[in-house]
Amino acid sequence: MYFFEWLMYDGRATTDYEELAKEADQQTKNQEKLPPIRVTQSVSGSTSDNNSLYNYNSTYIDLRTPNDEKRGLITLLIGGGGAGLLSMLYISLYFLTLYYLNNANANSNPLDLLDIILLHAIPLIPITSLYLFKRYVFRYLRLEAFTARRLIVRFNRVTRKVYLLRPKHLGGVVALDWDTAEVCIDPNMSELDGSGGFVMLGWDKETHSVRDADGNLKDDFEITFVGKPTRNASELLAFWEYIRRYMEEGPEAAPKPKKLIGKFPWPWRSFMAVWQLDSGFLKAPQLWIFLPIYCLLLPLIIIHACAHWVSLLLCYEPKFPRSIENAGL
């Protein structure tokens, strides 16, 4: 779920920022790379909320990140392996306990030496495996379990800040200046280029725009991804225009969506996230071929949906610090 965010945060420790900035400037001069778009620049004549809002009011909007629904497989594979090791440990300790209880009974049949050695040695196998699992594998499980249930990007039009709500192992909570944000979007992209796209915002280290939740300045750069993946370029540009107009012109220019994203982990939401086919395919006969395919894959889809739901239940619902919750109110 948080794979892109984890790669970005994990890679910053080994990134030579100065060399990266020089390379980006050189690419822009050579016209190999488009210059970033500023927040004052309009990119579309229409707006779209892209079904990406958790919360909306006259002070701020809370938006999702691109991979919110892409979860479950890591929980199924890695989490299932961890659960299997715990089960092995429980079973081995259970029989070891029975041995000592029966040993206290004078009428019990004694075990030979080899059985006693094996009975005490077997628990060491899952214990050692669990140690290695915790040290080398558990951090990958935390990409979608035992972590925040979702990442939230808040745009506060009163404080003119962008707040990122993330767990500590993905960078933590930070406050960023809206006016210094750079948008990685090509206004002239083809419709196909926008398929599966999302808004990417960046803040250079030179702008001194990155602060932690307590307001302390961080000498660092930041990148965040915003919104549900779009179907085409028009939808992507209209989505960014929606955010831009809300921040620059106010709620009147970007009205409240008809429906906000719910946060409660209902099981049918997990099924729909894995099923992926929405009611829109009924209007396109050429897509009806996917229905029998999905029906054939239904057992696998149900297993994936169950793992998706379990991953949600194993996570906590994140909240902004009170200082950010009250900012601008």
Contacts in CASP RR format, 6 or more apart in sequence:
PFRMAT RR
TARGET T0000
AUTHOR 0000-0000-0000
METHOD contacts of the structure
MODEL  1
MYFFEWLMYDGRATTDYEELAKEADQQTKNQEKLPPIRVTQSVSGSTSDN
NSLYNYNSTYIDLRTPNDEKRGLITLLIGGGGAGLLSMLYISLYFLTLYY
LNNANANSNPLDLLDIILLHAIPLIPITSLYLFKRYVFRYLRLEAFTARR
LIVRFNRVTRKVYLLRPKHLGGVVALDWDTAEVCIDPNMSELDGSGGFVM
LGWDKETHSVRDADGNLKDDFEITFVGKPTRNASELLAFWEYIRRYMEEG
PEAAPKPKKLIGKFPWPWRSFMAVWQLDSGFLKAPQLWIFLPIYCLLLPL
IIIHACAHWVSLLLCYEPKFPRSIENAGL
1 67 0 8 1.000
1 68 0 8 1.000
1 70 0 8 1.000
1 71 0 8 1.000
1 72 0 8 1.000
1 74 0 8 1.000
1 143 0 8 1.000
1 144 0 8 1.000
1 311 0 8 1.000
2 67 0 8 1.000
2 143 0 8 1.000
2 144 0 8 1.000
2 147 0 8 1.000
2 151 0 8 1.000
2 170 0 8 1.000
3 67 0 8 1.000
3 143 0 8 1.000
4 66 0 8 1.000
4 67 0 8 1.000
4 225 0 8 1.000
5 65 0 8 1.000
5 151 0 8 1.000
5 166 0 8 1.000
5 170 0 8 1.000
5 225 0 8 1.000
6 143 0 8 1.000
6 169 0 8 1.000
6 170 0 8 1.000
8 223 0 8 1.000
9 169 0 8 1.000
9 170 0 8 1.000
9 171 0 8 1.000
12 220 0 8 1.000
12 221 0 8 1.000
17 205 0 8 1.000
17 221 0 8 1.000
21 204 0 8 1.000
21 205 0 8 1.000
21 206 0 8 1.000
24 33 0 8 1.000
27 33 0 8 1.000
28 34 0 8 1.000
28 35 0 8 1.000
34 186 0 8 1.000
36 182 0 8 1.000
36 183 0 8 1.000
36 184 0 8 1.000
36 202 0 8 1.000
37 43 0 8 1.000
37 182 0 8 1.000
37 183 0 8 1.000
37 184 0 8 1.000
37 185 0 8 1.000
37 187 0 8 1.000
38 182 0 8 1.000
38 183 0 8 1.000
39 178 0 8 1.000
39 179 0 8 1.000
39 181 0 8 1.000
39 183 0 8 1.000
39 244 0 8 1.000
39 247 0 8 1.000
39 248 0 8 1.000
40 248 0 8 1.000
42 241 0 8 1.000
42 244 0 8 1.000
43 185 0 8 1.000
43 187 0 8 1.000
43 237 0 8 1.000
43 240 0 8 1.000
43 241 0 8 1.000
43 244 0 8 1.000
44 187 0 8 1.000
44 234 0 8 1.000
44 237 0 8 1.000
44 238 0 8 1.000
44 240 0 8 1.000
44 241 0 8 1.000
45 238 0 8 1.000
45 241 0 8 1.000
46 234 0 8 1.000
46 238 0 8 1.000
46 241 0 8 1.000
47 238 0 8 1.000
47 239 0 8 1.000
47 241 0 8 1.000
47 242 0 8 1.000
47 245 0 8 1.000
47 253 0 8 1.000
47 254 0 8 1.000
48 235 0 8 1.000
48 238 0 8 1.000
48 239 0 8 1.000
48 241 0 8 1.000
48 242 0 8 1.000
49 239 0 8 1.000
49 242 0 8 1.000
49 254 0 8 1.000
49 257 0 8 1.000
50 227 0 8 1.000
50 228 0 8 1.000
50 230 0 8 1.000
50 235 0 8 1.000
50 238 0 8 1.000
50 239 0 8 1.000
50 242 0 8 1.000
51 228 0 8 1.000
51 257 0 8 1.000
51 259 0 8 1.000
51 261 0 8 1.000
52 63 0 8 1.000
52 64 0 8 1.000
52 226 0 8 1.000
52 227 0 8 1.000
52 228 0 8 1.000
52 239 0 8 1.000
52 261 0 8 1.000
53 61 0 8 1.000
53 62 0 8 1.000
53 63 0 8 1.000
53 64 0 8 1.000
53 257 0 8 1.000
53 260 0 8 1.000
53 261 0 8 1.000
54 62 0 8 1.000
54 63 0 8 1.000
54 64 0 8 1.000
54 150 0 8 1.000
54 152 0 8 1.000
54 260 0 8 1.000
54 261 0 8 1.000
54 262 0 8 1.000
54 263 0 8 1.000
55 61 0 8 1.000
55 62 0 8 1.000
55 260 0 8 1.000
56 62 0 8 1.000
56 256 0 8 1.000
56 257 0 8 1.000
56 260 0 8 1.000
58 251 0 8 1.000
59 156 0 8 1.000
59 157 0 8 1.000
59 158 0 8 1.000
59 328 0 8 1.000
59 329 0 8 1.000
60 154 0 8 1.000
60 155 0 8 1.000
60 156 0 8 1.000
60 157 0 8 1.000
60 158 0 8 1.000
60 328 0 8 1.000
61 154 0 8 1.000
61 155 0 8 1.000
61 243 0 8 1.000
61 246 0 8 1.000
62 152 0 8 1.000
62 153 0 8 1.000
62 154 0 8 1.000
63 152 0 8 1.000
63 153 0 8 1.000
63 154 0 8 1.000
63 155 0 8 1.000
63 226 0 8 1.000
63 227 0 8 1.000
63 243 0 8 1.000
64 150 0 8 1.000
64 151 0 8 1.000
64 152 0 8 1.000
64 153 0 8 1.000
64 226 0 8 1.000
64 227 0 8 1.000
64 228 0 8 1.000
64 261 0 8 1.000
65 150 0 8 1.000
65 151 0 8 1.000
65 152 0 8 1.000
65 153 0 8 1.000
65 224 0 8 1.000
65 225 0 8 1.000
65 226 0 8 1.000
65 227 0 8 1.000
66 197 0 8 1.000
66 198 0 8 1.000
66 225 0 8 1.000
66 226 0 8 1.000
66 227 0 8 1.000
66 228 0 8 1.000
66 229 0 8 1.000
68 150 0 8 1.000
68 151 0 8 1.000
68 228 0 8 1.000
69 273 0 8 1.000
69 308 0 8 1.000
71 144 0 8 1.000
71 308 0 8 1.000
71 311 0 8 1.000
71 312 0 8 1.000
72 144 0 8 1.000
72 304 0 8 1.000
72 307 0 8 1.000
72 308 0 8 1.000
72 310 0 8 1.000
72 311 0 8 1.000
73 304 0 8 1.000
73 307 0 8 1.000
74 140 0 8 1.000
74 141 0 8 1.000
74 143 0 8 1.000
74 144 0 8 1.000
74 145 0 8 1.000
74 311 0 8 1.000
75 141 0 8 1.000
75 144 0 8 1.000
75 145 0 8 1.000
75 307 0 8 1.000
75 308 0 8 1.000
75 310 0 8 1.000
75 311 0 8 1.000
75 314 0 8 1.000
76 303 0 8 1.000
76 304 0 8 1.000
76 307 0 8 1.000
78 137 0 8 1.000
78 140 0 8 1.000
78 141 0 8 1.000
79 141 0 8 1.000
79 145 0 8 1.000
81 133 0 8 1.000
82 130 0 8 1.000
82 133 0 8 1.000
85 126 0 8 1.000
85 129 0 8 1.000
85 130 0 8 1.000
85 133 0 8 1.000
86 126 0 8 1.000
86 130 0 8 1.000
88 125 0 8 1.000
88 126 0 8 1.000
88 129 0 8 1.000
89 123 0 8 1.000
89 126 0 8 1.000
89 127 0 8 1.000
89 130 0 8 1.000
92 122 0 8 1.000
92 123 0 8 1.000
92 125 0 8 1.000
92 126 0 8 1.000
93 123 0 8 1.000
95 119 0 8 1.000
96 119 0 8 1.000
96 120 0 8 1.000
96 123 0 8 1.000
99 111 0 8 1.000
99 116 0 8 1.000
99 119 0 8 1.000
102 108 0 8 1.000
103 110 0 8 1.000
111 119 0 8 1.000
139 169 0 8 1.000
142 169 0 8 1.000
144 311 0 8 1.000
144 315 0 8 1.000
145 310 0 8 1.000
145 311 0 8 1.000
145 314 0 8 1.000
145 315 0 8 1.000
146 314 0 8 1.000
146 315 0 8 1.000
147 167 0 8 1.000
147 169 0 8 1.000
147 315 0 8 1.000
147 316 0 8 1.000
148 165 0 8 1.000
148 166 0 8 1.000
148 167 0 8 1.000
148 315 0 8 1.000
148 316 0 8 1.000
148 317 0 8 1.000
148 318 0 8 1.000
149 263 0 8 1.000
149 265 0 8 1.000
149 312 0 8 1.000
149 315 0 8 1.000
149 316 0 8 1.000
149 317 0 8 1.000
149 318 0 8 1.000
150 263 0 8 1.000
150 317 0 8 1.000
150 318 0 8 1.000
151 164 0 8 1.000
151 165 0 8 1.000
151 166 0 8 1.000
151 170 0 8 1.000
151 318 0 8 1.000
152 164 0 8 1.000
152 165 0 8 1.000
152 318 0 8 1.000
152 320 0 8 1.000
153 162 0 8 1.000
153 163 0 8 1.000
153 164 0 8 1.000
153 165 0 8 1.000
153 224 0 8 1.000
153 226 0 8 1.000
154 162 0 8 1.000
154 163 0 8 1.000
154 164 0 8 1.000
154 165 0 8 1.000
154 320 0 8 1.000
154 324 0 8 1.000
155 162 0 8 1.000
155 178 0 8 1.000
155 243 0 8 1.000
155 246 0 8 1.000
155 247 0 8 1.000
156 162 0 8 1.000
156 163 0 8 1.000
156 327 0 8 1.000
156 328 0 8 1.000
157 246 0 8 1.000
157 247 0 8 1.000
157 250 0 8 1.000
158 327 0 8 1.000
158 328 0 8 1.000
158 329 0 8 1.000
159 327 0 8 1.000
159 328 0 8 1.000
160 177 0 8 1.000
160 178 0 8 1.000
160 179 0 8 1.000
160 247 0 8 1.000
161 175 0 8 1.000
161 176 0 8 1.000
161 177 0 8 1.000
161 178 0 8 1.000
161 327 0 8 1.000
162 175 0 8 1.000
162 176 0 8 1.000
162 177 0 8 1.000
162 178 0 8 1.000
162 181 0 8 1.000
162 201 0 8 1.000
162 224 0 8 1.000
163 173 0 8 1.000
163 174 0 8 1.000
163 175 0 8 1.000
163 176 0 8 1.000
163 320 0 8 1.000
163 324 0 8 1.000
163 327 0 8 1.000
164 171 0 8 1.000
164 172 0 8 1.000
164 173 0 8 1.000
164 174 0 8 1.000
164 176 0 8 1.000
164 222 0 8 1.000
164 224 0 8 1.000
165 173 0 8 1.000
165 318 0 8 1.000
165 319 0 8 1.000
165 320 0 8 1.000
166 172 0 8 1.000
166 173 0 8 1.000
166 174 0 8 1.000
167 318 0 8 1.000
172 212 0 8 1.000
172 213 0 8 1.000
173 212 0 8 1.000
173 213 0 8 1.000
173 320 0 8 1.000
173 321 0 8 1.000
173 324 0 8 1.000
174 210 0 8 1.000
174 211 0 8 1.000
174 212 0 8 1.000
174 213 0 8 1.000
174 218 0 8 1.000
174 222 0 8 1.000
175 210 0 8 1.000
175 211 0 8 1.000
175 212 0 8 1.000
175 213 0 8 1.000
175 215 0 8 1.000
175 324 0 8 1.000
176 203 0 8 1.000
176 209 0 8 1.000
176 210 0 8 1.000
176 211 0 8 1.000
176 222 0 8 1.000
177 203 0 8 1.000
177 207 0 8 1.000
177 209 0 8 1.000
178 247 0 8 1.000
180 203 0 8 1.000
180 204 0 8 1.000
180 207 0 8 1.000
180 209 0 8 1.000
181 201 0 8 1.000
181 202 0 8 1.000
181 203 0 8 1.000
181 209 0 8 1.000
182 201 0 8 1.000
182 202 0 8 1.000
182 203 0 8 1.000
182 204 0 8 1.000
183 199 0 8 1.000
183 200 0 8 1.000
183 201 0 8 1.000
183 202 0 8 1.000
183 240 0 8 1.000
184 200 0 8 1.000
184 201 0 8 1.000
184 202 0 8 1.000
185 199 0 8 1.000
185 200 0 8 1.000
185 236 0 8 1.000
185 237 0 8 1.000
185 240 0 8 1.000
186 193 0 8 1.000
187 237 0 8 1.000
189 233 0 8 1.000
189 236 0 8 1.000
190 233 0 8 1.000
191 232 0 8 1.000
191 233 0 8 1.000
191 234 0 8 1.000
192 232 0 8 1.000
192 233 0 8 1.000
193 233 0 8 1.000
194 230 0 8 1.000
194 231 0 8 1.000
194 232 0 8 1.000
194 233 0 8 1.000
194 235 0 8 1.000
194 236 0 8 1.000
195 230 0 8 1.000
195 231 0 8 1.000
195 232 0 8 1.000
196 229 0 8 1.000
196 230 0 8 1.000
196 231 0 8 1.000
197 229 0 8 1.000
197 230 0 8 1.000
197 236 0 8 1.000
198 225 0 8 1.000
198 226 0 8 1.000
198 227 0 8 1.000
198 228 0 8 1.000
198 229 0 8 1.000
198 230 0 8 1.000
198 236 0 8 1.000
199 225 0 8 1.000
199 226 0 8 1.000
199 227 0 8 1.000
199 236 0 8 1.000
199 239 0 8 1.000
199 240 0 8 1.000
199 243 0 8 1.000
200 223 0 8 1.000
200 224 0 8 1.000
200 225 0 8 1.000
200 226 0 8 1.000
201 223 0 8 1.000
201 224 0 8 1.000
201 226 0 8 1.000
202 221 0 8 1.000
202 222 0 8 1.000
202 223 0 8 1.000
202 224 0 8 1.000
203 209 0 8 1.000
203 210 0 8 1.000
203 221 0 8 1.000
203 222 0 8 1.000
203 223 0 8 1.000
204 221 0 8 1.000
205 219 0 8 1.000
205 220 0 8 1.000
205 221 0 8 1.000
208 217 0 8 1.000
208 219 0 8 1.000
209 222 0 8 1.000
210 217 0 8 1.000
210 218 0 8 1.000
210 219 0 8 1.000
210 220 0 8 1.000
210 221 0 8 1.000
210 222 0 8 1.000
211 217 0 8 1.000
211 218 0 8 1.000
212 218 0 8 1.000
213 321 0 8 1.000
213 323 0 8 1.000
213 324 0 8 1.000
214 323 0 8 1.000
226 243 0 8 1.000
227 239 0 8 1.000
230 236 0 8 1.000
230 239 0 8 1.000
242 254 0 8 1.000
243 254 0 8 1.000
245 253 0 8 1.000
245 254 0 8 1.000
246 253 0 8 1.000
246 254 0 8 1.000
263 317 0 8 1.000
265 309 0 8 1.000
265 312 0 8 1.000
265 313 0 8 1.000
267 305 0 8 1.000
267 309 0 8 1.000
270 305 0 8 1.000
270 306 0 8 1.000
270 308 0 8 1.000
270 309 0 8 1.000
270 312 0 8 1.000
271 301 0 8 1.000
271 302 0 8 1.000
271 305 0 8 1.000
271 308 0 8 1.000
272 278 0 8 1.000
273 305 0 8 1.000
273 308 0 8 1.000
274 301 0 8 1.000
274 304 0 8 1.000
274 305 0 8 1.000
274 308 0 8 1.000
275 294 0 8 1.000
275 301 0 8 1.000
275 305 0 8 1.000
277 287 0 8 1.000
277 290 0 8 1.000
277 291 0 8 1.000
277 294 0 8 1.000
281 287 0 8 1.000
281 288 0 8 1.000
281 290 0 8 1.000
281 291 0 8 1.000
294 301 0 8 1.000
319 325 0 8 1.000
END
